[in-house]
Structures are given as C-alpha cells and as structure tokens.
Amino acid sequence: MEQPQNTPTTDSLARRQAWKHLQKLAADPSLRQLRDLFAHDPQRTSKYTVRQGAILGDFSKNWVSDAVLSALIELANASGLSEKIHRLHNGEVVNPAENRAAAHVLQRRRHTHKAIEAQRQHFYQVAEDYHNHNCLTAFGEPVEAVVNIGIGGSFLGPQLVIDALTGLQTSGRCPVHFLSSVDDSLLEKVFSQINPRRTLFCVSSKSLGTSETLRNTEAVMQRITTLDGYQPGENRQSFVAATANQDAAARLGIPASHVLPFAHSIGGRFSLWSAIGFPILMSAGAETFSRLLQGAENLDEHYASAPFHRNLPVLMALFSIWYRNFMQLSAYAVLPYDARLKHLPAWLQQLMMESVGKGRDVRGHPVPYSTSPWVFGEHGQLSQHAFFQAFHQGNDVIPVDFIGVRQPATENQRFLLVNMLAQSATLMNGTHDQRTDRHACCPGNRPSSVLLLDDLSPRSLGQLLALYENMVFTQSVIWDVNCFDQPGVELGKRMARQIDHHLQAGTLEALNTDDSTRALLQEILSDHTQEPEKP
Ligand code: F6P
C-alpha cells in the first residue's frame, strides 16, 4: 500500500517551510526523554499548564519543547488558522464541499441569529409543553419517557450528555432510551423498558434519509399507531422529529408543530446544541440545557481570543498533529476517569475520525500525509484492566488524554483521581529496576495530557465538548481538509442501498460487485443454516 509522504505539497511556501522545520525538530531523540525535559526546566509544569473556565489542562508530560511549540504555532499561522476561526465564528463558509457555514458555534450563543433563536425557542416550548402536560401522548397520557430514534451525531451527543448529567439535581427529568442501529434485539429491549402509551418518540435525523433511522421509525410507528386508543390531535402527539428536512418529517405524518427544525449548516456530529439536543431538554430541563450551551460559548470565546500558546483547543490539536505527522504515532486514546463520561470516547471517535479522517484536501487533491489518528478509549478504570498493559510496555506509543473530575470530593472520587495520576506518572516514569524482574521493565517516557475538570456540571461539560469540537476544527485547518463532510460513509451507504435494491427486486445477478460479496449474499439468502440453538 502506498504510504503518505508526510509533507504537504499543494500549499504555500510558508506551510512547507514550517512542515520541514518540524520534521527536523522531530529527529531530535532528546524530545522523547520526558524525565530529562522536566529535569532541565523547573518551569515546565506551569509553562505547559493552561486553565480555562472549569478546565485545567496539563500538557507538560508531552514530547514537546518550546522550540517544537513555536514551530507548531508557525504551522498554524501559515495555515491561516486565525482567519479560519474568525470565519467559523462569523458564520462564513467553512464547508467548501457544500458551500456552507458551520452554524454549531452560532447555535450555542446566547445572542444569535434570529432564525436560530426562533428554532431554539420552538423546541424549548415543545419540551415545556410536554413537561407541563399541556401536551400529551397520542393516547392522552403524560410523557414519562423518551425514545430517541437516531444514529451517529443524532445519537452520540445526546447519549453522552444525558448520561453525564444524570446525577444532577434537575427539574423535569424523564428517562431517555436510544434506538440507534437497526436491530430487532435493541428494539425489543427498548420496548421492554417503556410504557408505549406514556412515551414520546423523538425521530432525530438531520437528513431524515438515514435508512436505519427510517426503518426504526417505521417499526416503532407500526407498533404504536396500531395500539388501542391511539388518537393523535392538537396537543396529543407521540412523535416529534428533530431534523433539517421538514418535508420528510411531514411525509412521516408528523405535524409541523411537532417538527423541531434546525439549519442544514449544522454538521451532524456537531449538532447536540440544536434540536438534536431535545432529548437532553426532556431529561435534564431547560435550565441545564442552557447552561450546557453557555459552557460551550465560554470555550468558543477562549478559542477565538486566546493566543495560540495558551489556547486549549489549539494546543491539543497541535500536539495531536505533532504526534501523528512528525512522531508517526497513529493512535490516540481518551480516558475519562469518571463513569458519567463513559460515552465520551464514542462521541469523540465519530467527531474526530469522521471529520478529519480524510484523504483529499479541501480542493479535492490527494492529501500526502496522515490525518485523523485512530481514536479509542474507555472509562479509565476499566481500561486499566483491559489495555493499559500495552500502553505501559507494548512497543507502540499511544498518546493519552486523561480526564478527571474533582467534585464531588468523596473518598471514591479521590481514589479515581489517584489512579488516574498514578497511570499518567507511571507512563512517564516507567521502571528500570532489572534486579527484581527483567520482564517487569517498562520503558516510561510515554506521553499523556491531563484535563482536570472542577466538577461535572452542565457548564463544564459544555466547555469540555466545545474544547474537543474546536480541537477537531483546528486539525482540519492545518490538515487542509473539510471537517464537515463524510464521503466515505456516504459511499458505504450507497452500496448498502444498491444491494438492498437488488435483493428486493430479485436481481442479484445484475449487482455490480465482487465475487466475495456475491458469494456471501448467496450464503445469507440460502436456507441451509444450522438449526439455531435453543436459548
Ligand atoms: O455517519 C454518517 C452520518 O451522516 C453522520 O455524519 C451523521 O451524524 C449520521 O450519519 C446520522 O445522520 P442523520 O442525522 O442525517 O440521520
């Protein structure tokens, strides 16, 4: 397979020079000697620690020096980062493939465009109507649970936020269940947990063209509308739709009053701040949702105004690029040491890999260097007992983000943080005591960052999520790729549609595909499977 050359070829001289400078710096092996970097610079911890709002970021245990940081900032400048951030914040075009702005930043501002404000007020009002029982289900019952039918960005953000905030004292809470992939067992599980007559089904899909979401919606509608007493009307609705495609919602039979629209210019994986966050409102209440938006807005202001060497999302993006393109490290782990953040890795995986996992630049030319790292993660303590062995001693180095939460200051919370710091320190320090056991020798000098949150409140959570969103936008600017499209995913979807079409029509012989796929399809269609085992 052809390997990326790791040098930009299609852009400005300044960018090429900055890139070459970084390549030269990367050849210095002393950068990987973390313990020595600390020994030579007593100011290192404070120099590489940035506090912003409720987040303290300590980046001192990374393979970087002052010279590396300056050179990375040079690369950011040569890539026009300041101007691109300005365009993002001003609602100018930053998604050239679709000739669109990316409105997620405007969506979370308190004072924003009139159209966005009107849409926001609408979904707040609908949530309030259900909370106050001014609106009931189509069975004339109050809503006591929500089922979110959606996938990708129309699922991961709400799931993460609802789980993270579940422990808070909030008003109007009602449980939210998620129906994401097409899977009968998932459907049955959700239905076993709800009273369908007292459940609000929220079809969440920007496009309302995602086949898994449409199939799930159809299956749910089939079950609900055939139940005795189903009688929708004004102020009696069991379905709402959060979407940018209002016509498709109307075709599903959802009345305009219960369609929660948002702008096409809000990218799916950046959409939790829009009507896609409706289940968050239903579960946590309007005040919590507003504070979540405010937290994100605070972080956006920091992103737009802080100098790059003190700018949290810029620093995190620059370090990730340093590791990916100059240190040739292909993976990146995010490890929240707090079970409430257990869905953060999945959310970040889509955010980063779908946004900047690109092989073409914004002009459509091949990108001659690596882009998104392989993002993975898990709740910290679980990962300690799963893949930390490889982190400490395996031959591949994986940069890590540790995320800890200080409050509540209980014994257990402290124990979690102690474990987190122990892992971070051990990754750096390793052990070389060969007298005891040669097999136990761990090399150390492995990089990690620590993000310490004051608490896990709607505000700090908003800051954390906006931090990662802005990090990804920064990566896209420097890698010169469009972070708001996903042509690879679309290609896979088209193939599934084609196969499905030929299956339905009984014309598999006309399907343009390879022998392996054709043989497997025949296998699926054939009836010589073994008798299923009795449960
Ligand atoms: O995974 C591809 C994708 O298009 C994502 O970008 C999006 O979040 C997800 O599918 C769901 O899309 P929609 O909200 O349009 O159903």
Residues whose N, C-alpha, C, O or C-beta is under 5 A from the ligand:
A	BS01	F6P	I151 G152 G153 S154 S204 S205 K206 S207 L208 T210 G268 R269 Q486 V489
